[in-house]
Amino acid sequence: MAKFLLVLIPACLVVAIAILSVQNATPVSLQFLAFRSVVLPFGLWLGVGLAAGMLGTSALLTLFAGR
């Protein structure tokens, strides 16, 4: 059951991001302090954030798995 949930939860997130990216095709530019990013669709920014979070979490889990 746990393995099923490990597949189901990311799959639901990917589907939700896909739906949001289709509905939110408006180009936006992110601004952090004095830095401004390139203009990309909002759904793409959501996907990049989701991918970065998943990769970061898996990297941290791999580093600290032996403890």
Buried (B, 14 or more C-beta within 10 A) or exposed (E): EEEEEEEEEEEEBBEEBEEEBEEBEEEBEEEEEEEEEEEBBBBBBBBEEBEEEEEEEEEEEEEEEEE
